[in-house]
Amino acid sequence: MAIGRQKLNVILEFELKSNIMSRQRLHYTPNQITKALYTTGSEWQTEMGALYIGPYHTYTTGEVYSETEWNPQKSIKLLPFVTDSKAVSSYKQLKTITVQTQTPQSYIPIVNQNDRTAGFITRYFIKKTNESIIIEIDLQQYNAYLAKRIDKNLYQTVAIKWIITGLLETQYKNGVEMPSVMQQNLNAIRVAQETMPGINIVLSNPIQFYSDVDIIVPVDINGLDS
C-alpha cells in the first residue's frame, strides 16, 4: 500500500513522538548491524501499518529500524509488511480523498425564438474570490457550481434575469410606470453589483441581446431559406 511522502512523514513524526525509541541493547558491535539498506515497498511497515519505502538498517537481534543507521531523533521501528493486518486496514481509512473540480469556461449566450417569446434570458457570471476577473458561464457550469463540482471556496456566482424584449423608453400608462428594457437591466445590474462588485463593467451595455419583436419576419413561401 503505497502512500504519499507527505503523509508518510506525518506518520513517522507521530510515531517518533508516541513511541519510546529504545533498542533491545544499549550497544551493538559493528558486526551485529547491517547498515544502509533500502526498500522499495512490500517489505516493511511502520507500527501504525503504513507501508515503508526508504533506507533502513537491521540488527542480529531481529530488530529493524528506519534510516541507514541508528538515529535517536529519526529512526523508527519497522515490522514485516502484512497486507491484511488490522493496522493496515485502519490506515486505509486515512487515505487521501481526491476531489475532481471543474475550471469555469467563458460562454456567450445564444438567443433563440423561445427566449424572445419569453422576453428574457437568465445570465450567469462567476468570479474567482481572489481575482477581479468576471466571466459569463452557461447554465451547466452554474449547476456544477451549485453541486460543488466547481469549488465554492475559490469562486462566487450570480444569476441575472436579463430583459431582451420590450420598451426602449420608459412609458406611463394610466399613471403606471412601464420601465424600459434598459431601466430593468440597469436595476438588475445594480442588485448584482452588491454580490459581485465590478459586474457593472462587464455588463456595460444594458440593451445587449435586445430584440424588437414588433418586426415581423415574412414567411419564406418559396423555401429559399431551407
Buried (B, 14 or more C-beta within 10 A) or exposed (E): BEBEEEBBEBBBEBBBEEEEBEBEEEEBEEEEBBEEBEBEBEBBBBBBBBBBBBBBBBBEEEBBBBBBEBEEEEBBBBBEBEEEBEBBEEBEEEEEEEEEEBEBEEBEBEBEEEBBEEBBBEBBBBBBEEEEEBBBBBEEBBEBBEEEBBBEEBBBBBBBEBBBBBBEEEEEEEEEEEBBBBBBBBEBBEEBBEBBEEBBEBBEEBBBBBBEEEEEEEEEEEEEEE
